[in-house]
Amino acid sequence: MVSFTDNAIKILKESVDSDDLLRISVVGGGCSGFMYDMEVEDHPADNDIVLELDEINICMDPQSSFMLSDTTVDYESTIAQSGFKFLNKQATKSCGCGKSFSCG
């Protein structure tokens, strides 16, 4: 299952209301084939996997859950940029900007 660093959880708690759902998904696109996506939603879809992580409700569709099964989400803030970083052990290739990836 996907995991989050303490820093990522801290930022999420500041950004997402406790009654909202954070949807994490893998969508087609980018130069390497797939991209990560995060959105706030009101309700899960019927087939979503829903979990609670330190008072944050997270939902994922089954396909995204499979592709994120060995992923750690971190939050980085540097002088050049800040944002969530996905460290996916299943990714076999990633683009230069780090926004897209491919698997096996």
N, C-alpha and C positions, 0 to 999 in steps of 0.2 A: 504494500500500500504506500501511497505517497506520504512523505513526512515533511515537516517544516522545522527550520531552525528557530531558536528563541528570538532572534532578530526579526525574522519574517512574521512570527506570531505577534510580536509587539506592534509592528506596523499594521497588521491586519486588524488588531483590536482597536487601533486608533481610527481605522478607515471604514470598518463594516459594523453596522448596528447588530446587536445581539439577536434580533428577530429576522434578520436577512439571511439569505443563503449565498455563499460564495461558490459560484460554479467554476470549476477548473476543467478545462477540456483541451483536447488536441484536435486541431482543425487542419485541413489541407491548405497548403500555400507556402510561400517563401521560396528561397532558392534551393533548399534541400528537401522539400516535399511536405513537411509538417511544421506547424507552429503551435505554440502554447497560447492559451487564451484564459483570461480570468474576468468574470462578470459577476455583478451582484444581481440576484433574482429574488422574487417573492416566494415561489413555490417550486419544488422539485418536479421533474417529469415522472411519469409512472414507473419507468424502469431504472431510474437513477439510484446510484449507491449514495447514501447519505451518512455522514459521520460527523461527530462533534469533536472538535479539537480545541481544548482549552477555551471553552465558551464560544467558539466560532463554528457555525454550521456550514459544512462543506458538502457539495454534491458533485457527482461525476457520472457521465453516461458510462455504460459498461465497456465500450471500446476504449475510451480515454483512460478509464481505470486500469485496463490491461496495459496500455502504452506507458502509463505513469507508475507502474507497480514498483519500480526500483528507483524512484526519483526523490530527491530532496529539494525543497523550495527554500531559497535563501533570499534575503533582501540586501542589496549592496548600494552604497551611496559613495560615489567618488566625485572628484572635481569635474569630470567629464559628463557623468550621467548617474542616475539613480533608478532603481527598479528591482523587480523580482527576477531572480536568476534560477533557472531550472537545471539541476545537476542530475541528468538522466543517464543511468548506467546502461540502459538499453540502446541509447543513441549511438549509431555507428559513424555518423558524419554530422557535422554542423557547419553552418555558413560562417563567413568571416565576421558578420555582425552579431552572431550568437542568437539570432531571433528565430531561426528555423533549424530543423534537424531531420535526419532519416534514421530508420531502424532496419537492421539486418536486411 
